[in-house]
Amino acid sequence: MSWTGWFIFFLIVQVIHFAGTWKLYQIAGRKAWEAAVPVYNSVVLMKIINRPWWWTILLFVPIVNLIMFPVVWVETLRSFGRNSTTDTVLGILTLGLYIYYINYTQNVTYIKDRSLKPRTSTGEWVSSILFAVVAATIVHTYIMQPFTIPTSSLEKTLLVGDFLFVSKFHYGARAPMTPIAFPMVHDTIPVVHSKSYLSEPQIPYFRLPGFQNIKHNDIVVFNWPVDTVNAFQQYGDGKYYYKPIDKKSNYVKRCVALPGDSLEVRDGYVFINGKKNDLPDRARIQFSYEVKVNGQLNPEMLYNRYDITDRYGYGNNTYRFAAISEESLNMLKNNPNVVEITRLHSEKGQWDQGIFPNNQNYPWNNDFFGPLYIPKQGATVSITPETLPLYKRVIEVYEGSELGIDNKITQSGTEVLLNGKAITNYTFKMDYYWMMGDNRNNSEDARTWGFVPFNHVVGKPVFVWMSWDGINKKVRWERLFTTVGGSGKPVSYLMYFVIVVIGWFAFDFYRKRKKGAKK
């Protein structure tokens, strides 16, 4: 739905509100016309039900308003003496339209100074839970969201089993685009494994201002652009369907190329604008290797001493490691049982059909890729039958259907047609990014599915608050409360956190004891 459609919907809601409440406004000592003025009517209603004016803001926050509207309906009924369970249930089940019945048929009295304290312990619990969910949803959506690292594509910087806090405000918090959804879950409701949202209606893309731009080598969480699977890593029943942008699966990769860059991968190493990309000192590039040995290597030694944490296979005195860093490789070379080590990689010009843009005119693979121009907002590129495979999805999907624009590209001989009209160039409406894993031969990244539009960006990982070593079945204590960014070895701030918590409880105990002594 466009902004115009939402504005019309907003006006319709205002008319419905006025028609169903104007008499109640009068009974509460207000003017009937106050129920008709958009936004102002909500501020007045908050005064009528003895709630703070800023509740009005919550009525316009997507997802949060799904909780707040039923609360306001019930509070309105109770402000006019309708306190029974039946009144509460009818108010919610009729989506507030039960207030029409009260407004036109019942002789009610306004209770100006009614008690806001729930009458039962159950009511108090429900009230507490509702507002805890509201507060958590706001934090989750606009400030900070927890994530878990399930794969090894950024291993050594982010480990499998790391639990992260991802900042939504660094790059600007994206407002929810799917307004009817279960709060604080992604595309699937846990336990029941059912879809957590309605695909329609959709709110047009909108992002609050951020305080920094994405930089080279930033680790970024984003929605997987080509996601159409029904649930990420939960069940593989082969079902595919359209998913709104904000309900696509969450991925985390390193941004190696920015809008306007020219990217190339040479023998697994990234080059930006002809210059080799230098990764931060905490990052470790990993490649796949074949290792011939005499006998077998100790699995515990491979994991704990050589820090080889990714999968591997063994047969005929040969190991095939999916990922080994340079540091681990140097240690492995000194093992007396190792006979020969060979890096596994593709040759230049060897076409991998699973690699973007999935076209034989671009015989690229994971190790040799590009050069490729990364689209920048306002930049114009030549569109020919040769360049079309690179940017067709950008034009048709990211700048087409996902923005509510019916872009359709066809070809007539050597001509490229956009919506039936011949084009020779195209100007991009958005910025795009190139996201890759440090695990170069065992990472499904942009080399597989292409560009990441900025409207798919979720946030920036900033903090590891917990880390679980699934192999050794233990907590990685040294990683708790460490920062994701920065240089040098990560430093744990767990002890500082513990000291602050103990200090707070000691202060709170002293304060309460002092207050009790005065009484």
Order of alpha helices (4+ residues) and beta strands (2+ residues): alpha-alpha-alpha-alpha-alpha-alpha-alpha-beta-beta-beta-beta-beta-beta-beta-beta-beta-beta-alpha-beta-beta-alpha-beta-beta-beta-alpha-beta-beta-beta-beta-beta-alpha-beta-beta-beta-beta-alpha
